[in-house]
Amino acid sequence: MRRQGFRALLGGMLVLAGSLFFPGTPAWSYFFDYGAGVRPAGLGRAFVAVADDVNTINWNPAGLAYMRRYEITTMYASLFSGLQERLYTGQSDALSYNFVAASVPVDPTIGYFGASWSQFNSTIYHENTFNMAYARTVTYKSETVYVGSNVKVLNWNVPANDYTEALSKTGVTADLSLLYPLPRSFVAGICWENILPTDVGVTTYEEVPANLRLGLSWSQDLKPLKTPLDNILISTEWANRSYDQNTNTFRAGAESWFFQGLAGARVGVNSTEFTVGLSGRYAFPQLNMTQLELDYAFALPFYIEKSFGTHRISLTASWGQQAMSSKPTTTPVPEQKLEITPEENLAAQREKELALERAAEEAKLKEMMVKLQADIDKARAELDRVNELVKLGQTPAIQFQSGKAILVKNSFATLDKFGAVLEKHPSLKVRIEGHTDSQGKPKVNLRLSQTRVEAVKEYLRGRFNLTSDNLLPVGYGDTHPVASNQTAEGRAANRRVELKVLIPAGLEGTVESSGNTLAPMSTKTEPVKAEDIVRYEDLEKQKERVKVYEMQLNPEDVEDIFNQQHRQNIGVPAR
């Protein structure tokens, strides 16, 4: 029942696309799919259900809603290199294809935007395609679908030569697409290209053929399994040009990254060619997570002889939004003049000097604590807002594959919201809490919850500029239920991941709005619990606890030891 809304949406889009294919004379040779982007080409062009980088503008604009960073890419392709057929002009021709694209993640409530330009070149003929893309996320209860569209300007031209005068024609059309995450890390994608009829003929009506692409992808994070590969992605696709039975194309590809995401490889095949691809990445943490990626792909055609194949190379840059923060203000310490009377001895002079130094240090410390308290209050409020969106069903809950520590793709949008908050408050320490229901053995639940929060930590560190020591993953198993485990709804509520900002010892109060002082916790503010108070030395205990999990020792014993040490350090009496 809960999928009926999305099935209705999918059916409506299919009916709309079908109704827009008006009868006309297809111009089969115009605006052929040459394959924009190097990564999609390396996957055998099976990209409609992958659609997770800036290339998605030309493959499935709905994929822009996946992206949370700015990206720009540029590509050059030598098509069928080595092919030296003589044209009617008596000259050899070299075919090339250029592509430039950029994505701009504005805001989830507004949507996501992108633009691209692609150009096919030969000696006597040129094609230009300009795309303006838009995408957004649509959520209904726990279901999420990504929808997108392109407005396209198509232009072809023939330069003047000895045989013909200069010719050109421009048309406008549109694309419509969606991505639909499915259970078990599958994603379905669909894209209708050129759904608005457009005439590109010179003397007769010639319509740019419409394209329909349907795809299914599956991905798996292999980091928790500690394999040499970071992940694996498999994608398949069926494409048809203007619903013609003779233009069916079947595509498939696979991709994997390794060396902590520094290098990648892919392989693909379709009805006309075999493809391979390689990638390399380099990140610049000092430049707000700026990353450069160099991609290469080679395609060997099946039906073209005397060709060295198609070679493509691209350079892609991506970066995150810089947090806008005002320059920290400082409260000047009133200058105090030291007056020493002749009667005072040297000991008294030294005592006054020390008192002034202590007063200055205390003022600096109090100012630092006030700012830290304000930062903590702001971060807690922002995290609470994300949690409220989850409760209201406006953003998906953080979910894993059943019995595993593998994140479901639906969870990425919510994790990105949490990551954006944490990136704005880099100095704060946050505990990532994992909870399960009471199904299964307590020891198994405890271990599962710990591995799951470790997976959340790795995802956040991989996507945002966060310090490892400031993310403290702690699994509680089924020991902290928030609802009854006797009902399915209660068990679903108990299976959760929560992020809590830890309060440094000494900051159990709140900041008064009237000045830079620490006041007792007011009744309007959520009280600080003892387990949310942390000292720097507690970090080492957290690390040791994780090591014990990795050594597969008894988790219940570890929990008892850790709790005893934690209570002792923060002065909490044992129960």
C-alpha positions, 0 to 999 in steps of 0.5 A: 500500500505504501508504494501506491503513491510512487507507482501512480507517479511512475504510471503517470509519467509513462502516460505523459511520455507516451502522449508526447510522441507525436507522429513525424518523420524521425531524423535518425542521423541527427543528435545520436547518443555519442555518450557524454562523460567518461565514467558512463562510457566506461560502464558500457553506457549503463548509467541511467540507474547510477546517476550519482555524479555531474554526468547525470545531467545528460543521462538522468537529470533526477540524479542531481538530487543525489548530489550534495557538492558542487561539481564541474567536468570537462571531456574530450573524446576521439571517436573511432580514432584511426578511421581514415575514410575518404569523404566526398570532399576528398579529405580525411575526417576526424570525429570528436566529441566534447562535453562540459557540465556543472552541478549546483546543489542549491537547497533541498527545499528549492531543488538542485540545478545543473547545466551542460554543453556537448558538441559533436564535430567533423570536418563538414558537420557540427552538432551542439546540445545545451542542457538546463537541468533541474531535480528535487526529492519527493518523499512520502512516508518512508518512500523517496523518489528523485525526479528531474527534467532537462530543457534542451536546445539542439543546434546543427550546422554545416559550414559553407564549402565548395558543395553547399552554402552554410546551413543550420537549424535549431530546435528545443525539446525536453527530457523527463526522468526519475530515480527510485531507490529499492530495497537491498541497495537496488536503484531503478532509473528511467529517462525519456529524452526528446519527449517534445517533438522538434523539427530539425529539418531544412526543407522537410519536417524531420523530427529528432527521435525520442529515446527511452532508457530503463535501468537497474543498478546495485551497489555494495559497500565492502569496507566493513568486510575489510576486502581490498575493494572499497565497493562494487557497483553493477548496472544494467540498462535497456535503451530504445530510440523512438520505440523502434524495434530495430534500435534496442540496445542492451548495456551492462557495466561494473565498477569498483574503487580501491585504495580508500577511494583513490583509484577506480576501475570499470568495465562494460559492454553493450550491443555495439562495443566493449568498454573499459575505464580507469580513474584516479582521485586526489583530495585537498582537505585544506581547500574545504574538501576539494577533489580532482578526478581524472578519468579515461575510457576506451571503447572497442566497436564491434562493427567498425573495422580499421579503427583504434577505438574511441578514447575519452579523457575527462577532468572533474573537480568537486568541492563542498560549500564553505561554512559562512561564519563571522569573525569571532568577537573577543571581549577585551580584558580591562587593563589594570595598572599595578601600583606598588607602595613602598611598604609592600615587600617583594612577595606581595608584589609577586602575589599581585602579579599572579592575581592579575595573570589569573584574572586574565586567564580566567576571563579568556577561559570564560569567554572560550567556554561561553562561545563553546556553549553557544556552539553546542546549543546551536548544534544540538538544535540543528540535530534536533531539527533533522531528527524531527524531520525523520519523525515526521517522515519528511526525510528517510530514517537511517536504515541498514540491510537486515542483519547487516551493517550496510547502509540503505541508499535511502539513508544517504539524504538524512546522513548528509543533513547530519553531516552538514550540521557537524561540518559547521561545528568541527570542534564539537564531539558527537556520539553516534549511538546505535540501537536495535530491537530485542529480536535475537540474542543480546550479544549479537544485537550489541555487536551489530549495533557497534558495527552499524555506527562504525559504518555511519562514522565511515560514511560521514568521514568520507563525505564531509571534512570531519575529524575522526576523534570527534565522532565516537561510535557506541553501540547499545544493542537492545538495552535502550528501547524507546517503545515496546518490543511487542509490536512491529511499530515499537520494534521499528522505533527501537531500531535507530541511530542517534547523534548526540553532542557531548558536553565537556565537563564544566559546561553543564550550564547554558549561556545567558543572553545578557552577557558572557556568563554561564548560568544554571540549566533552565527548565526550557532547555533539555537537561544534560545527562551524565552520560553526555558529559565527556572529558578528553581522556574519555576518547582513549577509552572509546578507542580501546572499546572499539579495539576490544570489539575488533578482537571479538572479546565478550561485548557484555564485559566490555560494556560493564568495564567501560561504564564503570570507568566512565562513571568514575571519571565523571563522578557519576555514582554506580547504579 
